[in-house]
Amino acid sequence: QVQLVESGGGLVQAGGSLRLSCAESSGRTFSSYAMGWFRQAPGKERQFVATISWTEYTYYADSVKGRFTISTDNAKNTVYLQMNSLKPEDTAVYYCAARPRTGVTRVLTGVSDYDYWGQGTQVTVSS
């Protein structure tokens, strides 16, 4: 089974940066999966942030375009979310997710599109 372990969350001031990491600990290669980042604020539903496909196509939520970057390092079985120009509204628990390669061509932006999830890491942005 795919096992995802997140790190890199913390407390930062508005305008600051963080890089989240999500390591795959079972030995499976990320090249066989689409990877995604989601976030969930208190009292809110889990929302899409970014995704990168097995073809390295990337797509972002409008709220983070131009500020966040998703990338992978397949040699390290790690997916990253570089977050710049952070805002208080970015405060949430951030989750990484994985979906095995399929023949679909649509962008995977829904929680139900993914099969495996990390434990989440807290990101808090102060004003």
C-alpha positions as a printed NumPy array, in Angstrom:
array([[  0.   ,   0.   ,   0.   ],
       [  1.079,   3.57 ,  -0.639],
       [  2.091,   5.267,   2.613],
       [  2.494,   9.046,   2.652],
       [  4.322,  10.908,   5.429],
       [  4.149,  14.71 ,   5.517],
       [  6.474,  17.278,   7.059],
       [  7.327,  20.966,   6.833],
       [  4.282,  22.592,   8.385],
       [  4.606,  25.296,  10.989],
       [  3.854,  28.859,  12.023],
       [  4.859,  31.7  ,   9.7  ],
       [  4.008,  35.364,   9.316],
       [  1.988,  36.663,   6.386],
       [  4.208,  37.083,   3.346],
       [  6.519,  34.286,   4.407],
       [  7.265,  30.942,   2.79 ],
       [  7.135,  27.262,   3.662],
       [  7.931,  24.094,   1.766],
       [  5.874,  21.039,   2.576],
       [  7.231,  17.576,   1.869],
       [  5.391,  14.292,   1.457],
       [  7.521,  11.166,   1.375],
       [  6.333,   7.782,   0.142],
       [  7.504,   5.188,   2.648],
       [  6.353,   1.905,   1.063],
       [  8.841,   1.887,  -1.808],
       [  6.404,   2.6  ,  -4.629],
       [  7.521,   5.188,  -7.18 ],
       [  5.603,   8.441,  -7.612],
       [  6.035,   8.187, -11.375],
       [  3.16 ,   5.687, -11.375],
       [  0.77 ,   8.076,  -9.603],
       [ -0.925,  11.408,  -9.85 ],
       [ -0.156,  13.398,  -6.706],
       [ -2.222,  16.105,  -5.079],
       [ -2.246,  18.565,  -2.21 ],
       [ -5.424,  19.481,  -0.343],
       [ -6.114,  21.614,   2.7  ],
       [ -8.801,  21.775,   5.345],
       [ -9.49 ,  24.693,   7.672],
       [-11.505,  24.33 ,  10.897],
       [-15.196,  24.002,  10.112],
       [-14.521,  23.755,   6.378],
       [-14.517,  20.907,   3.895],
       [-11.265,  19.614,   2.46 ],
       [-10.366,  21.689,  -0.606],
       [ -8.136,  21.124,  -3.609],
       [ -4.828,  23.011,  -3.725],
       [ -2.62 ,  21.529,  -6.462],
       [ -1.976,  18.383,  -8.479],
       [  0.77 ,  16.936, -10.645],
       [  0.061,  14.046, -12.998],
       [  2.188,  11.144, -14.197],
       [  2.801,  13.26 , -17.32 ],
       [  3.996,  16.131, -15.055],
       [  1.014,  18.291, -15.921],
       [  0.32 ,  20.68 , -13.033],
       [ -2.865,  22.442, -12.034],
       [ -3.643,  24.807,  -9.156],
       [ -6.627,  26.194,  -7.339],
       [ -7.282,  29.824,  -8.258],
       [ -6.591,  30.883,  -4.677],
       [ -2.952,  29.711,  -4.829],
       [ -1.972,  30.276,  -8.483],
       [  1.26 ,  32.224,  -8.746],
       [  2.117,  31.582,  -5.088],
       [  2.326,  27.785,  -4.71 ],
       [  4.32 ,  25.267,  -6.743],
       [  3.926,  21.488,  -6.721],
       [  6.855,  19.3  ,  -7.74 ],
       [  8.2  ,  15.786,  -7.299],
       [ 11.567,  14.17 ,  -6.752],
       [ 11.034,  10.609,  -7.908],
       [ 14.499,   9.514,  -6.796],
       [ 13.504,  10.4  ,  -3.233],
       [  9.848,   9.357,  -3.586],
       [  8.883,  12.815,  -2.373],
       [  6.344,  15.403,  -3.508],
       [  6.736,  19.049,  -2.496],
       [  4.496,  22.053,  -2.134],
       [  6.464,  25.3  ,  -2.169],
       [  4.294,  28.021,  -0.65 ],
       [  5.259,  31.677,  -1.095],
       [  3.541,  34.942,  -0.184],
       [  1.493,  33.16 ,   2.442],
       [ -1.744,  34.717,   3.647],
       [ -3.72 ,  34.144,   6.868],
       [ -6.434,  32.482,   4.787],
       [ -3.896,  29.788,   3.84 ],
       [ -4.067,  28.527,   7.43 ],
       [ -5.202,  24.899,   7.352],
       [ -4.14 ,  21.308,   7.736],
       [ -2.459,  20.319,   4.477],
       [ -2.738,  16.782,   3.111],
       [ -0.941,  15.03 ,   0.287],
       [ -2.734,  12.388,  -1.74 ],
       [ -2.009,   9.822,  -4.445],
       [ -3.97 ,   8.131,  -7.209],
       [ -2.651,   5.234,  -9.329],
       [ -2.141,   5.952, -13.02 ],
       [ -5.326,   5.682, -15.08 ],
       [ -6.441,   6.503, -18.576],
       [ -8.472,   9.547, -17.552],
       [ -7.529,  12.888, -19.058],
       [ -9.499,  15.218, -16.81 ],
       [ -7.771,  17.192, -14.067],
       [ -8.022,  15.454, -10.694],
       [ -9.279,  18.07 ,  -8.247],
       [-11.747,  16.177,  -6.06 ],
       [-11.154,  14.427,  -2.755],
       [-12.839,  11.354,  -4.229],
       [-10.321,  11.298,  -7.1  ],
       [ -7.569,  10.087,  -4.76 ],
       [ -7.029,   6.72 ,  -3.102],
       [ -4.243,   7.33 ,  -0.57 ],
       [ -3.762,  10.157,   1.931],
       [ -1.118,  11.423,   4.296],
       [ -1.776,  12.269,   7.931],
       [ -1.772,  16.027,   7.36 ],
       [  0.508,  18.809,   8.564],
       [ -0.617,  22.063,  10.169],
       [  0.194,  25.365,   8.477],
       [ -0.609,  28.524,  10.425],
       [ -0.096,  31.979,   8.917],
       [ -0.29 ,  34.945,  11.29 ],
       [ -1.153,  38.485,  10.236]])
